[in-house]
Amino acid sequence: MSDKQLNRAAPSMIKQALQVNKKPFPWLKAFSAGLAAALPVMIGFAFGNVQYGLIAGLGGFSYLYVFNIPYAQRAKKIFSVVLGLTFVTYLGTISAPYPLAVAILMGLIAAVVIFVFGALKINGPSAIFFVLVFAMTTGMPINPDDAFLRAGLVFLSGCLSWIIAMIGWFFNPYGPESDVVTRVYLQLAELLDSVGTPAFTETKHKVMEVLNESEGTLSASYFRWRTTDMFNRLYLLNNFANELFIYIVENFSNSNATLPKELGQSTRLLVHSLNNRDKRKKPRILQPEKMDRQVSQLFRTIYNADAILNEPISNVKKSIKIDKPSLKTIFLGAFDKNSIVFISSVRFGVITAIAAIIAYQFGFERSYWVPLSCVAVMSGATIVSTFHRTIQRFFGTVIGIVIAGFILSFHPSGFVITLFIFVLTFITELFIVKNYGLAALFFTPNALLMAESTSQEMFSFSYFAQARFIDIVIGSAIGLLGVYLVGRKSASSRIPHLLSKTLRSQAQFLMVLFSDQGTGFNPRQSRERLKMRTNLSNLQTLYHTASGEIPANRKALDYYWPVIFSTKQLGYLLENCSKETNRPNLSDERSAQLLFAFETMAIAATRNVSPKQIAIPELEGYPSIHKEIQFLQKELRSSHG
C-alpha cells in the first residue's frame, strides 16, 4: 500500500474500529458466563484455597464458546472445549521450564484450534482462550508435578460450565431449532413481499443463507434412534420452506409484478403459531379475492405448512432423511492446498510461534503476553478486521491495564477477587457483541487479575503497567505485520483457480444426479457432492477474506461477486435435487453438452476471459437448475465485459 492510500484509509479504519453496532445485549449469556468464571473461584475460597480456585477458574472460559446451537451439538462442542483446555493446562505445566518448547507448542496449539474450528465451521472465539489458558499456566510457579492437579481443576470447572450451558435444555429442548426455522419463514415472507421489486435478488440470497443454516442446525440435532414430535414438525416445516423457496425462484425470478400482500402476512402468521403453540388460536390463512394458478400453488404450500402445526403428527409424518458427512471427509476436504482454512491455520500458528520466540529470547517479564496479544489481533477474519482488532485492542488495553492496576494495588482477597471476576466477565460478554474494544476494557483487567493473582509475586503498579503495555503493543505489532506481509494478497490471487475447481465439481455432481449410477447409489453420500460442498465453502471464505485485503481490488471483487453468488445458488439447487429419487437420465449428447458448457466456463474463470456462449440443454422437471446455469454463463460473460 502506498503512503497516499494509507493516509486515506487510516481515518476510515479507525472510525470503523470504534463503531458500536446495534445488536441486543445478551443478558442471560453474560450472567451465565460470569457465573461459570466466578463460581470455581468462590468454591476454592470457601474451601480455604483461593489459588486452586483461580486455577480452576480457567476452565470457566469453556462457557465463552456457548452459542445458540442445538443442545446435542452444544453438549459435544463444550465438552470438547473442556477436554482441550484441560489438555493445554497439562501441556503448559510440564513445558514451563523450557521456553523454546513453550513457544513451539503455543504456535502448534493456535494452528490446530484454528484449523478445527474452521473445518467444522464452529462459531466462537476459536484459538484465543486455548492459547490464553496454556500461556497463563506457563506463567504459574514452575512445578511439573502439579500438572495433573491443575488439569483436574480446570476439567472440573469446565464440567461446571458444561452444566450451566445445558440448563436451557430442560426448559426449551428445541429452542435453537425453533429459532432458525422461525427466521426461515420470516425471511420467506420478506421474499414474497419483494417479488417484482429491485430487492428480490438480495432477499433471495438471504433466504438461501438461512435455509442452509436451518438444514445444518436440524442435521446437527438429529439422531436416528430418537426423533420427537417437535423435531418432526420442525423438519417438515423446513422441507415446505425449501419447496416454497424453489417454487418462488422458478416462477417469479423474472416477474415485474408484485404478489398479493396476503402471502407474506400468512407466512408471518405461521411464525406466530410456531412460537405460541400452547396459547395460540388456529391462524387464519389470508387470501386475496382473485389469484392465478401460480399464486394458488403458493397458498397450497402454506396450507400444507399450516397442517404441520395443527394436525396430529401421525397424519402428516414422513420419513426423515438427513445425511451427515463424516469427520474424516470434512477434514480431508479442509486439507486442500487452496483451502483458506488450512492456509490461515498454518499462517496463524507460525506467526504465533515467532511472536513467542521473540518474547522469550528478549526475556520480557511475563513473556506470554506478547504472543497472546498477537493471537488476539490475528483473530480478525480479514486484514481489515485485523487492523480493527489492533486499534480496538490498543485503546481497550490501555484503559484495561489502568483498571487492572487499580484493582491489584489494593491486594484484593478471595471474595473480592471472585466478585471482580464475575463482574468483569459479565460486562465483557455483554459488550463483546457491540465492539471488541469495549469488551477489551474489561477482558484485559479480568485476565490480568487472574494471571497476577496466581503468580504469588509482589505487585508494583508502575512496573506492572509499563511491562504489560509494552508486551501487548509488541505482540499486536507482530500479529499485524505478520498478517499484512503473509496474507495481504493470498486470498484474491487464489479466487480464479478455486472458482474453476468449483465449477468443475458442480459439473461432476450434475452428471452424477442425471445419469444412471446403478442400484443402491446415494448421491447424498457421494464424493462428488462432498467435493462440491467443500469447494463452495472454500470459495465463499476466500471471497470474504479477499474483500478485507489492503488494498482491496474492488474491480475484481465486483466481477466475482455475481458469479460466486450464482455458483452458490446452483449448488443449493443441486443439493435439493439430490434429495429426490425420480430424476431423469440425460442422453450422452446432452451430458456432453453440459460438461462442455461447464468446462468452457471453468477455463474462462481461470484465464479471466469471457466464455463462449454455449446452449444449455433442458433438464426435464428441473427448470430452476437450467435457468441458473444459463444465468451463471451470462454473469461470467457480462461481468467480464
C-alpha positions in Angstrom: 0.0 0.0 0.0 1.3 3.5 -0.9 1.6 6.3 1.7 -1.2 8.1 -0.1 -3.5 5.1 0.1 -2.6 4.5 3.7 -3.3 8.1 4.7 -6.7 7.9 3.1 -7.6 4.5 4.6 -6.3 5.1 8.2 -9.0 7.6 9.4 -11.7 5.4 7.9 -10.3 2.2 9.6 -10.1 4.0 13.0 -13.7 5.2 12.7 -14.9 1.7 11.7 -13.0 0.1 14.5 -14.6 2.3 17.1 -18.2 1.9 15.8 -20.7 0.2 18.2 -23.3 -2.0 16.4 -27.0 -2.3 17.3 -27.1 -5.9 18.4 -29.1 -6.5 21.6 -27.3 -7.2 24.8 -27.1 -10.9 25.6 -28.0 -10.5 29.3 -28.6 -14.2 30.1 -25.5 -15.4 28.4 -23.4 -12.7 30.1 -24.8 -13.6 33.6 -24.1 -17.3 32.9 -20.6 -16.6 31.7 -19.9 -14.6 34.8 -21.2 -17.4 37.0 -19.1 -20.0 35.2 -16.0 -17.9 35.7 -16.6 -16.9 39.3 -18.1 -20.0 40.9 -15.0 -22.1 40.8 -13.0 -19.3 42.4 -15.8 -18.9 45.1 -15.6 -22.7 45.8 -11.9 -22.5 46.2 -12.3 -19.6 48.5 -14.9 -21.5 50.5 -12.5 -24.4 51.0 -9.7 -22.1 52.0 -7.6 -22.3 48.8 -8.1 -19.3 46.5 -5.1 -20.3 44.4 -6.8 -23.6 43.4 -10.0 -21.7 42.8 -8.2 -19.3 40.4 -6.6 -22.2 38.5 -10.0 -23.9 38.3 -11.4 -20.6 37.0 -9.5 -21.1 33.8 -12.0 -23.9 33.0 -14.8 -21.3 33.2 -13.6 -20.0 29.8 -15.4 -23.0 28.3 -18.7 -21.2 28.6 -17.5 -18.4 26.3 -17.8 -21.0 23.5 -21.6 -21.3 24.1 -23.7 -20.1 21.1 -27.3 -20.6 20.1 -26.8 -24.1 18.5 -28.8 -27.3 19.1 -28.2 -28.7 22.6 -27.0 -32.0 21.2 -24.3 -30.2 19.3 -23.7 -27.8 22.2 -23.0 -30.7 24.6 -20.4 -32.2 22.3 -18.8 -28.8 21.4 -18.5 -27.6 25.0 -17.2 -30.9 26.3 -14.6 -31.0 23.6 -13.5 -27.5 24.6 -13.3 -28.6 28.2 -11.1 -31.5 27.2 -9.0 -29.2 25.1 -8.5 -26.6 27.9 -7.6 -29.5 30.3 -5.0 -30.8 27.8 -3.3 -27.4 27.3 -3.2 -26.8 31.0 -1.3 -30.1 31.4 1.0 -29.2 28.5 1.6 -25.7 29.9 2.6 -27.0 33.3 5.1 -29.6 32.0 6.6 -27.4 29.3 7.0 -24.3 31.5 10.7 -24.9 32.3 11.6 -25.0 28.5 10.9 -21.6 26.8 11.6 -22.8 23.3 9.2 -25.7 23.8 6.6 -23.3 25.1 6.9 -21.1 22.0 6.6 -24.0 19.6 3.7 -25.6 21.5 1.9 -22.2 21.6 2.1 -21.9 17.8 1.0 -25.6 17.3 -2.0 -25.1 19.6 -3.1 -22.0 17.8 -2.8 -23.7 14.4 -4.6 -26.8 15.4 -7.5 -25.0 17.0 -7.9 -22.5 14.1 -8.0 -25.4 11.7 -10.5 -27.5 13.6 -12.8 -24.5 14.2 -12.6 -23.5 10.5 -13.0 -27.0 9.1 -16.0 -27.8 11.3 -17.4 -24.2 10.9 -17.7 -23.8 14.6 -18.7 -20.4 15.9 -16.7 -19.0 18.8 -13.6 -17.2 19.9 -11.5 -20.1 18.4 -7.9 -20.3 19.5 -7.6 -17.3 21.8 -8.7 -19.0 25.1 -6.8 -22.2 24.4 -3.6 -20.1 24.0 -4.6 -17.9 27.0 -5.0 -20.9 29.3 -1.8 -22.5 28.0 0.1 -19.2 28.4 -1.2 -18.5 31.9 -0.3 -22.0 33.0 3.3 -21.5 31.9 3.4 -18.3 33.9 2.4 -20.0 37.2 5.1 -21.2 39.6 7.1 -23.8 37.8 6.2 -27.3 39.2 5.7 -30.0 36.6 4.5 -32.3 39.4 1.3 -30.2 39.6 0.3 -30.9 36.0 -2.4 -33.5 36.8 -3.7 -31.4 39.7 -4.0 -28.2 37.6 -5.5 -30.1 34.7 -8.0 -31.8 37.0 -9.1 -28.5 38.5 -9.6 -27.0 35.0 -11.6 -30.1 34.0 -13.9 -29.9 37.0 -14.7 -26.2 36.5 -15.1 -26.9 32.7 -17.7 -29.5 33.6 -19.5 -27.0 35.7 -19.6 -24.6 32.7 -21.0 -27.5 30.6 -23.8 -28.0 33.2 -24.6 -24.3 33.1 -24.6 -24.3 29.3 -27.0 -27.2 29.2 -29.6 -26.0 31.7 -31.8 -24.4 29.0 -32.4 -27.9 27.6 -34.8 -28.6 30.5 -37.0 -25.6 29.6 -36.8 -25.5 25.8 -35.0 -28.5 24.3 -35.6 -27.4 20.7 -35.2 -23.7 21.2 -32.3 -23.2 18.7 -34.0 -25.3 16.1 -37.3 -23.3 16.5 -35.4 -20.1 16.3 -33.8 -20.9 13.0 -37.0 -22.3 11.4 -38.7 -19.1 12.6 -36.1 -17.0 10.8 -36.6 -19.1 7.7 -40.3 -18.3 7.4 -39.8 -14.6 8.3 -37.2 -14.3 5.5 -39.5 -16.1 3.2 -42.2 -13.6 4.0 -39.7 -10.9 3.0 -39.0 -12.7 -0.2 -42.7 -12.9 -1.1 -43.1 -9.2 -0.4 -40.0 -8.4 -2.6 -41.2 -10.3 -5.8 -41.3 -7.8 -8.6 -39.1 -5.3 -6.8 -35.3 -4.5 -7.0 -34.8 -6.1 -3.6 -35.7 -9.6 -4.8 -32.2 -10.8 -5.7 -30.7 -9.6 -2.4 -33.6 -11.1 -0.4 -33.3 -14.4 -2.3 -29.7 -14.6 -1.2 -30.7 -14.0 2.4 -33.3 -16.8 2.2 -30.8 -19.2 0.8 -28.3 -18.4 3.6 -30.8 -19.1 6.4 -32.1 -22.2 4.6 -28.6 -23.6 4.6 -28.2 -22.7 8.2 -31.5 -24.4 9.1 -30.5 -27.5 7.3 -27.2 -27.6 9.2 -28.9 -26.9 12.5 -31.5 -29.7 12.1 -28.9 -32.1 10.9 -26.8 -31.4 14.0 -29.7 -32.2 16.3 -30.9 -35.3 14.5 -30.4 -38.8 16.0 -31.7 -41.8 14.1 -32.6 -43.6 17.3 -34.5 -40.6 18.8 -36.9 -38.3 17.0 -39.6 -36.4 18.8 -42.9 -34.9 17.8 -41.4 -31.4 17.8 -38.4 -32.3 15.8 -40.6 -34.0 13.1 -42.7 -30.9 12.8 -39.7 -28.6 12.5 -38.1 -30.9 9.9 -41.3 -31.0 7.8 -41.7 -27.2 8.2 -38.2 -26.7 6.9 -39.0 -29.0 3.9 -42.0 -26.9 3.0 -39.9 -23.8 3.3 -37.5 -25.3 0.8 -40.4 -26.2 -1.5 -41.8 -22.7 -1.2 -38.4 -21.1 -2.0 -37.8 -23.3 -5.1 -41.2 -22.5 -6.4 -40.8 -18.8 -6.0 -37.4 -18.9 -7.7 -38.7 -21.0 -10.6 -41.8 -18.9 -11.3 -41.2 -15.4 -10.1 -37.5 -14.6 -10.6 -38.2 -12.5 -13.7 -41.6 -11.2 -12.6 -42.2 -7.5 -12.8 -45.5 -7.7 -10.9 -45.8 -7.9 -7.1 -47.5 -10.8 -5.3 -50.6 -10.3 -3.1 -49.6 -9.0 0.3 -51.7 -11.8 1.9 -48.9 -14.3 1.1 -46.4 -12.5 3.3 -48.9 -11.9 6.0 -50.0 -15.6 6.0 -46.3 -16.7 6.2 -45.8 -14.5 9.3 -48.9 -16.0 10.9 -47.2 -19.4 10.7 -44.3 -18.0 12.6 -46.6 -16.7 15.3 -48.2 -20.1 15.5 -44.9 -21.9 15.8 -43.7 -19.7 18.7 -47.1 -19.7 20.6 -48.3 -23.2 20.1 -49.7 -23.6 23.7 -51.5 -20.2 23.7 -52.5 -19.6 20.1 -55.7 -19.8 18.2 -55.6 -21.5 14.9 -54.2 -18.9 12.4 -56.4 -17.8 9.6 -54.7 -18.1 6.3 -55.5 -14.8 4.5 -56.4 -15.0 0.8 -56.9 -12.4 -1.9 -60.3 -12.3 -3.8 -58.6 -13.3 -7.1 -55.5 -15.3 -7.8 -54.0 -17.2 -10.7 -52.7 -20.8 -10.7 -49.1 -19.9 -9.5 -50.3 -17.8 -6.6 -52.8 -20.6 -5.7 -49.9 -23.1 -5.6 -48.1 -20.8 -3.1 -51.1 -20.7 -0.8 -51.4 -24.5 -1.1 -47.8 -24.9 0.2 -48.6 -22.5 3.1 -51.7 -24.6 3.8 -49.5 -27.7 4.0 -47.1 -26.0 6.4 -50.1 -24.9 8.5 -51.2 -28.5 8.7 -47.8 -29.5 10.2 -48.6 -27.2 13.1 -52.2 -28.1 13.6 -52.7 -31.7 12.6 -51.6 -34.7 14.7 -48.1 -35.6 13.6 -49.3 -39.1 12.7 -51.4 -37.6 9.9 -48.5 -35.8 8.3 -45.5 -37.7 9.3 -43.0 -38.5 6.5 -39.7 -40.3 6.6 -36.8 -38.2 7.7 -33.6 -38.4 5.6 -30.7 -36.4 6.9 -27.2 -37.2 5.7 -24.3 -36.2 7.9 -20.8 -36.2 6.4 -18.2 -38.0 8.5 -15.5 -36.1 10.3 -12.9 -37.8 8.2 -14.4 -36.5 4.9 -14.8 -33.0 6.4 -11.1 -32.8 7.5 -9.8 -34.3 4.2 -11.7 -31.6 2.3 -10.2 -28.8 4.5 -6.7 -30.1 3.9 -6.9 -28.9 0.2 -3.9 -26.8 -0.7 -6.2 -23.9 -1.8 -8.3 -24.2 1.4 -8.2 -20.8 3.2 -8.9 -22.7 6.4 -5.7 -24.7 6.1 -3.6 -21.7 4.9 -4.9 -19.5 7.7 -4.2 -22.1 10.4 -0.6 -22.5 9.2 -0.1 -18.8 9.0 -1.7 -18.3 12.4 0.5 -20.9 14.1 3.8 -19.8 12.5 3.3 -16.1 13.4 2.2 -17.0 17.0 5.3 -19.2 17.4 7.5 -16.4 16.1 6.0 -13.9 18.5 6.5 -16.3 21.4 10.2 -17.0 20.4 10.9 -13.2 20.2 9.3 -12.7 23.6 11.3 -15.4 25.3 14.5 -14.6 23.5 14.4 -11.0 24.7 13.4 -12.0 28.2 10.2 -10.0 28.6 8.6 -10.2 32.0 5.5 -12.5 31.6 6.7 -13.2 28.1 3.4 -14.9 27.2 1.6 -11.6 26.9 3.4 -10.9 23.7 2.2 -14.0 21.7 -1.2 -13.8 23.4 -1.7 -10.2 22.2 -0.5 -11.4 18.7 -3.2 -14.1 18.8 -5.9 -11.6 19.8 -5.1 -9.3 17.0 -4.9 -12.0 14.3 -8.3 -13.4 15.3 -9.8 -10.9 12.8 -11.2 -12.7 9.8 -9.6 -10.4 7.3 -6.7 -8.0 7.1 -9.1 -5.0 7.6 -10.6 -6.7 10.7 -7.1 -7.4 11.9 -6.4 -3.6 11.7 -9.6 -3.0 13.5 -8.6 -5.5 16.2 -5.3 -3.8 16.6 -6.9 -0.4 17.1 -9.6 -1.8 19.4 -7.1 -3.7 21.5 -4.8 -0.7 21.8 -7.5 1.6 23.3 -9.1 -1.2 25.3 -5.8 -2.4 26.7 -4.5 0.9 27.8 -7.7 1.6 29.8 -7.9 -2.1 30.9 -4.4 -2.0 32.3 -5.2 1.0 34.4 -8.4 -0.7 35.7 -6.4 -3.9 36.5 -3.6 -2.0 38.1 -6.0 0.0 40.3 -7.7 -3.3 41.4 -4.5 -5.1 42.1 -3.0 -2.2 44.0 -5.5 -2.9 46.8 -4.3 -6.5 47.0 -7.8 -7.9 46.9 -8.7 -11.0 48.9 -10.5 -14.2 47.7 -14.1 -12.9 47.9 -13.3 -9.6 46.3 -11.4 -11.3 43.5 -14.4 -13.6 42.9 -16.7 -10.6 42.7 -14.4 -8.7 40.3 -14.1 -11.8 38.1 -17.9 -12.2 37.9 -18.5 -8.5 37.2 -15.7 -8.2 34.6 -16.7 -11.4 32.8 -20.3 -10.3 32.8 -19.6 -6.9 31.3 -17.1 -8.5 28.7 -19.8 -10.8 27.4 -22.3 -8.0 27.4 -20.2 -5.8 25.2 -18.4 -8.3 23.0 -21.4 -8.2 20.6 -21.2 -4.4 20.5 -17.5 -3.7 20.0 -14.3 -5.7 20.6 -12.6 -2.6 22.0 -15.3 -2.1 24.6 -15.0 -5.7 25.6 -11.2 -5.4 25.9 -11.7 -2.7 28.5 -13.0 -5.4 30.8 -11.5 -8.6 29.5 -7.9 -7.2 29.9 -8.2 -6.5 33.6 -10.0 -9.8 34.1 -7.2 -11.8 32.5 -4.6 -9.7 34.3 -6.3 -10.1 37.6 -6.4 -13.9 37.3 -2.8 -14.1 36.0 -1.3 -11.8 38.6 -3.2 -13.4 41.4 -1.8 -16.9 40.5 1.8 -15.6 40.3 2.2 -15.0 44.0 4.7 -12.1 43.4 4.8 -8.6 44.9 2.8 -6.1 43.0 4.1 -2.8 41.7 1.6 -0.7 39.7 4.1 1.4 37.7 6.2 -1.7 36.8 3.1 -3.8 36.0 1.5 -1.1 33.8 4.7 -0.5 31.9 5.5 -4.1 31.3 2.0 -5.2 30.3 1.7 -2.2 27.9 5.0 -2.9 26.2 4.2 -6.7 25.9 0.8 -6.0 24.4 2.0 -3.3 21.9 4.8 -5.6 20.7 2.6 -8.6 20.4 -0.1 -6.6 18.5 2.5 -5.2 16.1 4.0 -8.6 15.4 0.5 -10.0 14.6 -0.4 -7.1 12.4 2.9 -7.1 10.5 2.7 -10.9 10.0 -0.8 -10.9 8.7 -0.1 -8.0 6.3 3.1 -9.4 4.9 1.9 -13.0 4.6 -1.7 -12.7 3.7 -2.4 -9.3 2.1 -3.0 -10.8 -1.4 -3.1 -14.5 -0.7 -6.9 -14.8 -0.9 -7.7 -12.7 -4.1 -4.9 -14.4 -6.1 -6.5 -17.9 -5.4 -10.1 -17.0 -6.4 -9.8 -17.7 -10.2 -8.3 -21.2 -9.6 -10.8 -22.1 -6.9 -13.7 -20.8 -8.9 -12.8 -23.1 -11.8 -12.5 -26.0 -9.4 -15.9 -25.3 -8.0 -17.5 -25.1 -11.5 -15.9 -28.5 -12.5 -17.1 -30.1 -9.2 -20.6 -28.8 -9.9 -20.5 -30.3 -13.4 -19.4 -33.7 -11.9 -22.2 -33.7 -9.3 -24.7 -32.7 -12.0 -23.6 -35.7 -14.1 -24.0 -38.0 -11.0 -27.5 -36.7 -10.5 -28.7 -37.1 -14.1 -27.1 -40.3 -15.1 -27.5 -44.0 -14.2 -25.1 -44.8 -11.3 -26.6 -48.3 -10.6 -28.9 -49.5 -7.9 -28.3 -48.5 -4.3 -26.3 -45.4 -5.2 -27.0 -42.4 -2.9 -25.9 -39.1 -4.3 -26.2 -37.5 -0.9 -23.2 -39.7 0.2 -21.2 -39.3 -3.0 -17.7 -37.9 -3.2 -18.9 -35.5 -5.9 -21.3 -33.9 -3.5 -18.7 -33.5 -0.8 -16.2 -32.1 -3.3 -18.7 -29.5 -4.5 -19.7 -28.5 -0.9 -16.0 -28.2 0.1 -15.1 -26.1 -2.9 -18.2 -23.8 -2.5 -17.4 -23.3 1.2 -13.7 -22.5 0.4 -14.7 -20.2 -2.4 -17.1 -18.2 -0.2 -14.5 -17.9 2.6 -11.8 -16.9 0.1 -14.0 -14.2 -1.3 -14.8 -12.8 2.1 -11.1 -12.8 3.0 -10.2 -11.1 -0.3 -12.8 -8.3 0.4 -10.8 -7.4 3.6 -7.4 -7.2 1.9 -5.5 -3.9 1.8 -5.7 -2.5 -0.7 -8.8 -4.4 -1.9 -9.2 -4.9 -5.6 -12.7 -3.6 -6.0 -12.8 -4.2 -9.7 -12.0 -7.9 -9.2 -14.4 -8.2 -6.3 -17.2 -6.6 -8.2 -16.5 -9.0 -11.1 -16.5 -12.2 -9.0 -19.5 -11.3 -6.7 -22.4 -12.1 -9.0 -20.5 -15.2 -10.3 -19.9 -16.6 -6.9 -23.5 -15.8 -5.9 -24.7 -17.8 -8.9 -22.5 -20.8 -8.2 -23.8 -20.8 -4.6 -27.4 -20.7 -5.9 -26.7 -23.5 -8.3 -25.1 -25.6 -5.5 -28.2 -25.1 -3.4 -30.5 -26.3 -6.2 -28.3 -29.3 -6.9 -28.4 -30.2 -3.2 -32.2 -30.1 -3.2 -32.3 -32.1 -6.4 -30.1 -34.8 -4.8 -32.9 -35.4 -2.2 -35.3 -36.7 -4.9 -35.3 -40.2 -6.3 -37.1 -39.9 -9.7 -34.6 -37.8 -11.6 -34.4 -38.3 -15.4 -31.2 -39.6 -17.1 -29.7 -37.3 -19.7 -28.7 -38.6 -23.1 -25.0 -38.8 -23.9 -25.4 -35.8 -26.2 -27.0 -33.6 -23.6 -24.5 -34.7 -20.9 -21.6 -33.9 -23.2 -23.1 -30.5 -24.0 -23.5 -29.7 -20.3 -19.9 -30.8 -19.5 -18.6 -28.7 -22.4 -20.5 -25.7 -21.1 -19.1 -26.0 -17.6 -15.5 -26.7 -18.8 -15.8 -23.6 -21.0 -16.8 -21.5 -18.0 -14.1 -23.0 -15.8 -11.4 -22.2 -18.3 -12.7 -18.7 -18.7 -12.8 -18.2 -15.0 -9.1 -19.3 -14.7 -8.0 -17.0 -17.5 -10.3 -14.2 -16.6 -11.8 -14.0 -20.1 -15.4 -14.0 -21.4 -16.6 -17.6 -22.0 -18.1 -18.6 -25.3 -21.9 -18.8 -25.3 -23.0 -22.5 -25.1 -26.6 -23.6 -25.5 -27.7 -25.3 -22.2 -29.9 -28.4 -22.7 -33.2 -28.6 -20.9 -33.4 -30.6 -17.7 -36.9 -32.1 -17.6 -38.6 -31.3 -14.3 -35.8 -29.0 -13.1 -36.3 -25.7 -14.9 -34.6 -23.7 -12.0 -31.3 -25.6 -12.5 -31.4 -25.0 -16.2 -32.1 -21.3 -15.7 -29.4 -20.9 -13.1 -26.7 -22.5 -15.4 -27.8 -20.0 -18.1 -27.6 -17.2 -15.6 -24.2 -18.3 -14.4 -22.9 -18.3 -18.0 -24.5 -14.9 -18.6 -22.8 -13.4 -15.4 -19.4 -14.7 -16.5 -19.8 -13.0 -19.8 -21.4 -9.7 -18.6 -19.1 -9.4 -15.6 -16.1 -9.7 -17.7 -17.5 -7.2 -20.2 
